[in-house]
Amino acid sequence: MRNTTRAVIAIAATAIAVTGCGVRQPSAESASPTRTEVVVHTGPGGGSDLFARQVVKVLQQDNLIRSNWPVRNVTEGSSIGAMSYLAGKRGRDDVIAAITPTWVVTPLTLKSSAVSIDNLTPIAALLVEPQMMAVRADSPYQSAADFVTAAAQQPDRFVQVGGSITATDSLTGKALQARTGGKWSFLSFPDSGQRIASLLRGDAQMMIGASGDFAEHVRAGQLRVVAAIGEHRVPTFPAVTTLAEQGLDAAGLPEEFRGFVGPPDMPPAAVAYYRDLLAKLVTSPGMADYTKQNGAVPQLLTGDQFSQFLTAQKASLTTLVQQLKLVPQ
């Protein structure tokens, strides 16, 4: 009998070791059974799509994950569709989303939205992408001040090309028009390649985007960067002056941040796993190369810091939306 009891105990112990009692451990890429899905609100080639795929690539190259994480493009409604999809995954630990300020702004412009950033689980902010203004290399405008002055003198003659109407580039353009008396149209394309092509063709006269959008074309002599949108010059274009240095009001303009959120009620162990993983990502060699090439600034925020950051962003962007009279539709 004693030998039989020992055998039963041994079998039970083996079963527990193999199954782990059904509990996933967050320390060894086990926040999901086989893979994590990454949701983005842009189509293939859009900013968030490219960023998410680069994140997955770096995680793999730097041996931070072993499996492939598929990217799901949910493009409806300028982030509303992606938010709704993520909200429908309540309590899941195998799906996260790459966010930008669009996820904060879009619900503010709608009369009634069933979802908002408040419904989701903050995981981590990773970086900020300083925004630049660019024109064709043969443009007569040497600065942003030149461009907005011309746009005030010749209203509706000019076109800005960009992403969605609630994206950072669109909001920045609208704010500059309101503050300077300039007036121009907005032409929307889902990915940066189409925007650059439109600018080079002359369909548009100005574009606002990250320095990485422009670097190759500046080197090729096709584009000229005429302003840094934020408070500081950008290392990739150190000679380019800021809006403030050009005498333009840059206070309160939106900041293009990138981070990740999870679905509502994401298990705490999964949140801890992703936060730890993304913290390692920010200091990885692959991400250092990415930020250098794209002029991005690492800005890791997790836990309460990220929650407070999103709250502050919502307050600031709400003020901007109200000032621009982007009334709910």
N, C-alpha and C positions, 0 to 999 in steps of 0.2 A: 504493500500500500504506500509506504514511504517513497519508494522509487517512482510509483505512478504519479504521486502528488508532485514530486520534483519535475517530472516530465511535463505535466500540465502547466506548471509555473513557468518552465522554460519556454514552452510554446507560446504562452500568453505574452511573456516578455519580448519574444521575437516579433510577435504581431504588433505590439505597441511600438517597437523600434521601427518597424517597416512603415506603419501607417502614421506615426507621429500623432496618434489619437485624432487624426483628422484636422489638426491645427497647423496652419501655415506659419512658418517662421519668417519674420521680415528681414532677417540678416543675410540671406543667401539667395537673392533673386527669386523669392517664393511668394511675392505679393500677389501673383497670379499663377494658375496651374502650369501654363506653358508659355504665355506671352502676355504683354500689355499692349492694349490698343491706344494710340495717340490720336486724339480728335483735333482737327483744325477747321477754321471757318472759311478758309480760302481754298480755291481750286488748285490743281497741280501747277506749280510755278509761282504761286502767290507767296508773299513774304512768310506767313506762318507755316505754310507747307514746306518751303525750303528750310526754314529754321528747324522745324520738327524732324525732318529727315536728316539734317546735319547733326542734331542732338543724338538721334539713334545711331548714326554712323560713328560718332565719337565715343559713345558708350560702348559700342562693340570693339572699336579699334583699341581703346584704352583698357579693354578687358574688365569693364564694369558690369556688363551683362553678357550672357552667353547666347540668348535666343534673339530672333528678329522681332522687333516691335512694329507692327503694321501701322501706317498712318491712314486715318479715315477722313476724307474730305466731305464735310457737311456744309454746303455753301449757302443754303437758303437764309435770306433775311439778315445778311451782314452780321452774323454771329448768333442770331436768335435760333436758327435751326440747330447749330452746334450746341448751344446751351440747352435746348430742349432735349436733344439726344442724350447729353450727359446727365441731365436731370432725370431722365428715364432709367438710368442705371443706378438708382438709389441703392446705397449699401454695398455696391460692388467694389472690389479691390483690384480689378484688372483693366481699368480704363482711366486715362487722365486726358487733359486737354491743354494745348498751348494757347495762352491768351495774350492779347494786346489791349490797349485802351478801348478798342472798338467794342469789346465785351462789356465795358462799363457804359459807354456812350449810347449804343443803339437802343437799349430799353428806355433811356431817358427821353428819346425822341418819339416814342410811341405812346399813343393814348392809353392803351392797356396792353401790358406784356405779362404773360404768365410766368416768365422766368427773368432772372437777373443774376448778376454776379453774386448777390447776397445769398442765393440758394445753394451755392456750390461750396466745396471744401477747399480753402486755400492750402496750397502745398509749399510753393517756393517761387520767389522772383529771382531771375538769374542775371539779367543784364539790362542796360539801357542802350538804345541805338540813337546817338545824336543825329538830328535831322539837318539836311543841307538843302539849299535851293540851287538848281542848276538850269542853265540855258544852253542853246547850241553855241558852239565855239565861234560861229560867225555872227552871233547876236550883237546888236549895238549896246546891250546892257551889261555894264561891268560890275554892277552891284545889285542887291535886292532893292536898295533905295532908288536906283535908276529905273528898275522895272515898275515898281509901284507908282512912281511919279508919272511914268508914261501911261500906266493904266488909269490913272486919275484924269489925265488930259485927254485920253482916247478910250472912254468907257466901252466895254464889251467888244473891243477889238482883239483882246488877247484871250488865250486859253491855257489853263493849267491842266496837266494830265496827272492822274493819280489813281488811287484805289477806290474803295467804297466811300459814300458820302459821309459816313460817320467815322472814317479812319482819321488818324492823326494828321496826314497831309492835307486832307480836305478841311478839317477844322482849323488848321493853321492858316490856310489860304483865306478862309472866310474871316478869321480874326484880323488878318492883315488888311483885308478890304475894309472892314468896319473901322479900323483904326487910322487908315491912311486916306480914305476916300477913293481908293482905286476900285476898279470894277472889272472882273473878268469871269469867264465861263469855266466850268469844270468838266473834263472829259474822263470818264471812268473806264479802266481796264482791270481785269482780275489779276494779272501778273506783271512784274516789273519789266520783263522783256518787251511786252506789248507797249508799255508806257514809254520806254526808251525809244522804241521804233517810231512811235507817234511823234516824239520830240524831234528825232532826227529827220523825219519826213517833213516837219514843219506844220503838222496838224495841230500842234500845241507849241507854245513859246516858253513854257516854264514847267518845271517839275520839282516837287519836294520829296525827298526820300533819304534813305541812309547813305552814308558815304560809300558803302560797298556797292550800291546801285550804280554809282557814277565812275568809280576809280578806273576801270578798264577803258571806258570811253574818253575820260580825260587824258589818259596816257596816249590814246590813239589820236588825240587832237580833234575829237568830235564834239565834246561838251566842255563847258566851263562852269565851275562851281562859283557862285557869286555871294553866298552867305552861309554862315553857320546859324542855325535857328535858335539854339539854346543860349545859355549864359556864358559858355566858354568856347574857345576855339577847339577844333577837332584835330587830334594828332595826325590823322591821315592827310589833312589839308591845312597845315599850320599857318599858312600865309593868308587864308581866307578869313575875313573879319566877321564878327557876329552882327546880328541885327542891331543890337544896342550900340555897337561901335559905329554903325552906319546911321545912327540917329533915329532908329525905329523902335517903337514900343514892343518889347518882347515879353513883358510880364504876363505870367499866367498862361502861356501857350502850352499845349499838351506835350507830354514827354512820352516818347515811344519806348515803353518797357515791354519785356517779354518774361513770362513766367508760366507756371503750371497750376492747375486746379484739378480737384477730383469731384466725383458725383456727391450729392447730398449723403450725409451719414456714412461716409467712407470709414471703414474700420480704423481705429487709432493705430494699430500695428502697421497697416498699409501706409498710412500717412507718414509714420515715422520712417518706414522703409524708403519711400520715394524722396523724402526730405534728405535723408542721409545719402542716398544715391546722387541726387542733384547737387548736393554740397560737394561731393567728390568730383562731379563733372566740372563744376566751375573752376576748380584748380587743376584739371587734367591738362596734359600737353596739347591734346587735340582742340580743346576749347580755347586755350591760350592762342593757338594759331588762328582760330576762327575770329576771335575778338580783335586780334591785331589786323587781320586782313580786311575786316569790315568796319573798323573804327568803333567797335562797340566797347562799352564800359561795364566790366563785371560789377554786379550789385546783388549779392546774395542776401535775401531776406526770407526767413522762415518763421513759423510759429506766429506768435502775437505780432511780431514786427511786420510780417507780410499782411496780416489781417488789418493792422492799423494803416499800412500803406494803401491798401485797397480802399479803405474807408476815406482816407484823405484824398485819394484820386477821384473818388465818386463825388466828394464835396466840391473839389476844384472844377471838375468837368461839368457838374450840374450848373455851377455859376457861369461857365463859358457857354454852355448850351442856352441858358436863359439870356445871356448878353447878346448872343447871335440870333435870338428869336427863332430857334429851331423848334417850333411848337410841335407838340405831339400830333401825329397824323391819325 
